[in-house]
């Protein structure tokens, strides 16, 4: 039996795409084996969001060719979309895909092998449609990701993604409903709705993101729905009210911030102000008082002064964020920010990242502590030894209790160990 191994860099959307391609290989008779073990085919799904992503992608390709000189390498993803010709010339690379034609990956690779050649199948993105890739297997058999949107047209000054992911396009609403029903019938209790710029779902059609969320929420067998990253301008009074009306929609909202300084946001070309972000958080809490607002923040953006960074620290406190993902700014050639003056020293970036991570940990502990004594629904996912399991509340707080993985239970949160809540089962559901 032929074998395939894979290595994925970057975002959850990439992880979803990799899994879909692996399933296509399995249907064609391949066996999936661990990377970097011996394999007939190695699939590298690349990332180009940062220069580090480029370096890691290239390193993985070279490693596969060096350690397994007889393997055939498939390179796909964002770096492949951007650097197809260069990647096609690398050792052992037999197929280069970008962010389209992934459903054809097996057919294209086997044609390349039959013809003893390398195929560059990177397709133009100008008129690209939504490519439906379905995944039937998700790790843990409890939570499944579901990509309903592709592409972005925001052109933030630091981001290369619009040029490598292409225009906004969406999964048709009828397919959203069918895919959610399929995942529900397969036993997945929670579906995470994802996309490159999720708030753009349905643009150009009569469908909205809330239409898609309702379709997933109402699908047979689906118990919980969680949203991927959103921009704060998505959150209107109507949006917050509609979310509150869906009992199965998890009360965690990842609103992308990137900076708490109005001047930095303007240089980033983000389309909101700190004031508008705060209003979005307050709207969500108005309709769902116990919800968690989580975010991403970039530190050390070109020109960021000590005062602007302090504004970000103060704003994170003011918003009462439940979790912060911190990213030191990484230069990306081809972006406006790469050409900006005032590039921040790496040591300064690292120091600021440490301070923000410390604040984020403190805010997360505060949020978890605020839930102690309450009863929360928890989807248990992983064993934790001695008859215990760990899972997550709707606010994405990690909980440990005496439970079985794969079950949902009502849990009283008794105490906290750092950001881990310890609880007692009240009712199995």
N, C-alpha and C positions, 0 to 999 in steps of 0.2 A: 504494500500500500504506500502511495506517495504521501509525503509529510509536508506540513507548512508550519512555520513559526512566525510570530509577529512582534513588532516593537512599535509602540505608539507614543508620540510626543504631543504635548499641548493639551487642548481643552477637552471637555466632556463630549463635545460634538465629534471630535476626532476619534475618541474612544468608541462612540456609537458606530461611526463609519467603519472602523476596523472590525468590529464584531460582525457587522453585516457582511463584509467581504469574507471573513473567515467562514461564516455559515455558507456562503456561496461555494467556497472551496470544499467544505464538508459534503455538500450535496453532490459535488462532482467526484466524490470518492477519496478526498484527501483526509488525513488524520492530523489534527492540530497537536503540536508538541511545543514545549516551553522554549522561549528564546533565552539564551543564545545557544541552545542545544543543536545537535545535528539535524538538518532538515533539507528536503529537496528544494523548497521554496521559502524565502524569507521576505515577509511583507513589512516595509518600513513606512509608517504613516507620519509624515513630517510636519513640523511647525516652523513658521517664519515670523511670529509675532515680535521676537527680539533677535538680536545677533546671537545670543546664547542658544536660542532655539535652532538657528541655522547650524551652529557648531555641533550641537548634540546630534542633529539629524545626520550631518555628514560623517560624524564619528561612528554612528551606528551602522551606516552603509559600509564604511571601510572595514569595520570590525567583522561584519558578516562575511564580506568577501575574503578577508584575510584568514579567518578561522574556519571558513567552510568554502574552499575554493571551487567546489563542484556545485554549489547551490545557484539557483536562479533568483535574482533579487527583483522584487516589485517595489517601486518607490511611488508614493502617492501623497496627497495632502497639499498644504499651502506652499511649502518650499518647492515642491514639484511643479505647482502651477506657475511659480515665479522663475524657476531655473531649470526648465525641462531639458534644454539642450546640454547644459553642463552635466546634469545628472545622468543623461543617456550615455555619456562617454565614460562613466565610472566602471570599474571592474565588476563583472558579474551582473550588472543591471540589464535586465531583459525587457522590462516594461516600466514606463513612466506614465502615471495618471495624475491629473490634478484633482479638482473637486467635482468632476463630472465623470460619467462613463464607468463608475465604480461597480455598477451592476453587471458590467461586461468583463470584469477583471479576469475570470477564469478563461473565458473564450479568447481574450486578447493575449494572455500569457501563453496559452497552449499554442496559439498561432505563431507567436514569436519563437517558441521552442521548436516547433515543426519546421520553421523556415530558417532556424539558426541565425536569428537576427535580434535586434533591439527595436521595440516599437515605442515611439513617442506618441501617446494617445491623448496628450493634453489638448483639451478643446477650448475654443474661445468662449468667453463668458458673457459677451454683450447681449445675446438673445437667449441665454440659458433658461431652461425651465426647471421646476423643482424635480429633483431626482429622488424618487421614493425608494428608500432602503429600509427593509424591515428586519428587525432582530427578534428572534423567538427565545433566545437564551440570555439571561442576565444574571450576573453573579449574585449568589445568595438566594435567588428564587423568591425574593420579597419585593424589591424595588426595581422598576424598569424605566429606563430612559426612553423618551419618544421625541424624535426630532421632527418638528412641524414647520420649520422656517429655515431658510438659507439666505446668505448674502447680507450686505450692509451698504448703506449709502451715506453714512454720517460723516466720514472723512475727518475724524478727530486728528489733530495735528501730529500726534505721536503714533498713529496706527496705520499699518500697511494692509489690514484685513480687507477693506473694500476692493483693493486692486487684485487680491488673490482669491477672494470668495465670490466676487461678482455682485450683480444686482440683487435686490430683494425679490425673493420668490417664496411661495408658501405651498404646503401640502393642502390639497382641496379638502374642504370641510367634511365631505362624505368619506374620504379616506381616513381623516382623523378619527371619525366615529368608528369606522371598521377596525382600524388598528388598535384603538383603545379596547374595543370589545374582544379582539383576539387576545390581547395581553391579559385582560380580565379573565377570560375563559381558561387561559394557561396557568392561572393561579397567582398572578402578581397582585399584591395588595395595594401597592402605591406606584403611581406613574409620575415621573418627573418630566414635565413638558419643557423642551429645550429648543434653542435655535441660536443662530449667530447674532441676530438682533431681534429678539423675540417680540418686542413691542411693534415691529413692522408687520407682524402676521396679518395676512389678508389684504395688504395694500394693493389697490387696483381691482379689487373685487368687492362684493357687498358683504364680506365676512370680516369679523373683528377678532381680536385675541380672546375676548370674553366668549364669543361664539365657540371658539375652539376649546376653551377651558370647560365650558358647559358640556360640550360633546364628550369630552374625556370623563368629566365628573359623572355624567349620567349613563355611561356605558355599563352594561351588565358585568358584575363581578369586580368592578373597580371600587375600592374602599376609600382610597386617599389620593389626592392630586397635589403635587408640589410644583411651583413655578420656578423656572430658571431666572437668570438675571434680567432685570427690567431697568429702564431709565425712569427717573423720578417724575418726568413730565407725563408718563403713562397714568399716574395715579391722580385721577379726578374724583370728585365727589361720587359720581355715578359708578366709576370703577371700584372704589372702595366699598360702596354699598353692595354692588353686585358680588364682590368677593365674599363679603360677610354673609350673604344669602346662601352660599354654597357650604353646607356643613362639612363636606368632605375635602374642602380646599384647606391645605395646611397653612397655619398662621405664621409662616416665615416668608418674608419678602426681601429678596436680595436686590436692593436699589443701588445701582452703580453710582459712586460718589467721585472717586479719583482725586479730589482735593476739596478741602473745606475753605479754601481761599478764593474769593470771587475773581481776583486778578489772575490767579493761576488757571482757574477754569476757563477764563476768557482766552488765555494763550493756548490752552488745550483744544479750543473750539468745541467745548462741551456746550450743550444748548439749554442750560439751566443755571441758576445761581444758588448759592447756599440757602438763601431765603426760600426759594422754590423747593429745594430738597427738604428743608425742615417742614414746610407746609405739607408735602407728600407724606412724610412720616407721621405727622399729626393727624392727617385724614385717615390713614390706616388705623391708627390707635383709637380714633374717634369711633370707628365702626367695629374694631376688633381690639379691645383694650389690652389683651394679653399677647398680642402678636410680637414677633421678633423682627427687627429691621437689621439686616446684615449688609456688608458692603465690601468693595475693593477700593484701595487708596494707593496712588503712586506717590512716592517720595523722591525728591531730588529732580523734579522736572526742570528743564532749562530756565534759568533765571530765578528759581525759587529762593527767596531770601529767608533768613531766620524768622523774620516777622510773619511771612506767609506760611511757613511751616507751623509756627505757633498758632496761627489762625486755624489751621487744620486740626491741631490737637484740641483746641478749645471747642471747635465745632463738633468734633466726634463726641466729646463729653456732653455738649448741649443736646445733640440728637439722641443720646442714650443708645448708641449702637450695641447690638447684642454680639456681634462678631465682626472682626476686621481682617480681611486678607491684604497683606502689605506687600507691595512690589516696588523695589528700587527702580527708578526710571532707567530703561535700557535704550540706547540709541538704535534707530532703525533707518538704514539708508532708504531713500525714496520718500521719506516723510518730511513734512514742514519742520517738525521739531528738531530733526537731525541738523538742520541748517541754522537753527537759532543760536544767537550769542548767549553767553552765560551758562555754558554746560557746567553742571555741578560736579565737584570732585568726588571720586568714588568713596573716599573715606567719610566725607560728609553724608553721602547717601546712606552708607551703612550705619552711621551713628543715628541718623534720623529714623531709619527703619527700626533699629533697636528700641528707640523711645516709643515709636508708634505701636510696635508689637507689645511692649510692656503695658501701654494704655489699653490696647485691645484685649489683652488677657484680663486686666482688671475689670473692664466693662463687661466682659463675658461672665466672669465670676459673679459680678453684681447682678446680672440678668438671671443667672441660674439660681442664685440665692433668693431672688424675688419670687421664684416659683415654689420654693420649699413650703410644704404644708398644703399645696394644692393637689388636686387630682387631675391627671393628664392621660390622654390616650397615647400608648406607646406601641410602635411596631418593632418587635424584637427581631434582630437579624443575625447576630453572631453569638456563639456560646462563649461564656466567660468563666467556665470551670465550676465545679462543686454545685451543679444544678442551677447555675445562674446564667443569664443571657443579657446582652446589651442591645439596645435599640434607641430609637429617637422619637421624641415628642413631635407634635405638629410644628413647634417652634425650632425644631432641629437641636434640641438639647439631648445630649447622650445620657441614657438612664441604664442602670444595672439593677436587676431584680431577679427573683426566683421565677424563671419563665422558660419556655421552650422557643428556640429560634423559629421564626415563621408565624408566630402567633401575635395577635393584637390584644392588648389588655388595658383596662383602666388601672392606673397606678397612682398611689399616693406617694408623693415625693417627700421623703423623710429628712434627708440631709444631703450635704454636698461635699464631695472630695475634689477640691479645686473646681474644674468645670464639669465633672461627672456627678450626676444626681443619683442617689441611692434610694430605692423605693420599695414599696410593698404592694403586691397585687390586691386590688379591690374586687375586680370582676374581669373574667376572661370574656372576650367578645368574638 
